């Protein structure tokens, strides 16, 4: 009886050792497959791995006041960080570290706003996006970090436009629907109609050619 127990104990120890070895090798292999991720040198923002299950095509992100900016692997780090700084300046123009308009910030969070950056238009069709939330895209090639520093000459920095789209659409339009709502009854819509001489259901080219 003692021999049986001793043999069983020895077998259990061998199985345990084998399992531990296999587990260690597996974990080691998984860690080796993880690509190196540079957190960047920006003093205000840190690039971190993306773990969102519905954003599988994006390997990293930066968060600005809780609003994520996702990037595909080939998007340049400096352009990802530039987009983050543009968003931060829009939301915190006096640079005191707090959003200037809490109502807009709350609306963006409620709408699950996010910006996503892609490297080429070809990869856009393969990107997986969440079914919920309000997203705005921004291309790597159209993001020009030195546009302002070089005197606003050359190609326009599209991040100034696309980031603002996200903030107005998911933030201001929801926080102040009677003023900035994206409908015919809002005050900004009435002001635009007045500026262009009326309300039109077609583009100017179609109106002129009619």
N, C-alpha and C positions, 0 to 999 in steps of 0.2 A: 504493500500500500504506500509506503514511504517512497519507494522507487518511482511509482506512478506519479505521485505528487511532485517529486523532484523533477521528473522529465517534463511534466506539464508546465512547471514554473520556468524551466529553462527555455522551453518552446515559446512561452508567452513573452519572455524577455527578448528573444531573438526577433519575434514578430514586432514587438514594440520598437526595437532598435531599427529594424528595416523600415517601418512606417515613418519614424523620425527622420531617417536618412532621406527617404523619398520626398517627404514634406519639405525638408531643407533644400533639396535640389530643385524642387518645383518653385519654391519661393525665390530662390536665387535666380532661376531662369526668368521668372516674371519680372524681377527687378532689373535684369539685364536688358529686357525688351523695352523698358521704359525709356523713351528718348530724353535727352538732357533738355531741361527747360530753364532758360535764362529769365530770372525775375526782372531784369532790366536795371537801369541806373537812375530812373526817375525818382526824385526824393519824395514825391507825393503818391505815386501809384506803384503797385507791384503786380507783375504778371504771374498768374497762378494757373495750375492745370484746370481744364474744364471737366466737370463730372456730371453735367446735366445729361440725363438719359435720352432726352429728345433733341440733343444737339451733338450727335455723334460725329459729325464731320468737322467739328471745331476742337482743336487740341488745347486751347488756352483761352484765358479771358482776363479782363481787368474790370473792376467794379468802381463806379463813381456814385457815391451816396446810395449804394445799394442797387444801382442800375447796371446790369452786366453788358460788357462789350466783348463779344466772342470773335475769335479769329481762326481761320483755317491755317494749317501748318506752314504754308508758304508766304503768308502775310508778314511783312517786315515788322519787327518789334517796335522800331522807332515810329512807325505809322500807327500801330495799335496804341501806343502811349500818347501819340499826338492827338488821336481821336478822343482819348480820355481827357486830355487837358482842354480840348475844345469844349467838350460837354461840361466839364467842371467850371469853365469860365462863363458859360451860358447860365448855369444853375447857381453859381456863387460868384457873381460879378465883382463884388467888393472883396473877394478873397479872404474872408474871415473864417473859412473852414466850415461854414454852415450854409445850407441852401437859402437863397434870398426869399423864395416864396414857398412856404410849407404846403400850401394848398396844391400847388402844381406838383410838388414832390410827392405828396400823398396820392394824387391822381395817377401819376406815372407808376407808382408801386401797385396801386389797385388794378391798373390795366396791364400789369406785368410787362412793362416796356423793356425792350432790349435792342441793342444795335449789333449787327453781325457783319463782319468784314470778310470778303472773299478775295482770292488772288486773281482769278480769271473768270470771265463770263461762262466759259465752258464747264467749270466745276459747279456753277450755280444750280444746274439741273440735278446734281447728285446730292446736294445738301439736304439734310434732314432738319426741319424746323418744328417747334412745338405747335400743337393745334390751338393752344390758348396763348393769349398775350398779344401785344402790338409790337411788331418788329420793323426795323428799317435797315436796309442794306447799305454798305459803303465799300467801294472797290479799293484795292491796294494801289492800283495805278492812278486813280483819281484823287488820292490823298497826298497832298503836297505840303509837307511840314514847313518848308522854307518860303512859302508863298508870301507871307506878310513881311518876313525879315528882309526879303530881297526887293521890297518896295511895291508889292502887289503887281509884279510884272510876270509875264509868262502865263503858263497854264493855271487856271483858277483852282484853288483848293476846295474840292467838293465836300470835304468834311464840315466846312462852315455851313453848307446848305443842308446836307443829309442829317446831321445831328440836330439842327434846328427843326427839321421836319418831324423828327421823333418827339422832341419836346413840345412842339405846338399841337401835334396830333394826339399824343397820349397824355399830355399834361394840361396845357391851357384850354384846349377845346372841351375837356371834361370838367376841369375846375371852374370854368366860367362859360358855360354853354350859351347864355344869352348874349355874351359879348364876342367870344371867340369860337362859338360852335360852328361846325362845318355843315351848315344848312342855310337855306334861303332867308330864315327869319333872324339870324344873328346880326348884331350891330356891325361887325366887320364885313359881313356879306353885303349889307346895305351900303356901307362906305365904298366897297369895291364896285358895286353896281353904279353908284353915283360917279365914281372916278372914270369909269369906262363908258358912261352915257347910257346906261340901262342894263337890264338883266338879259342875258343871252343863253340859250340852251345849246348853242353850237359854237364852234371856234370862230375866231375872227376871219380866218381864211374862207370858211364855209359861208359866212355872212356876206363877205365881199363878193364871192363868186355867185351868190344867189341872184 
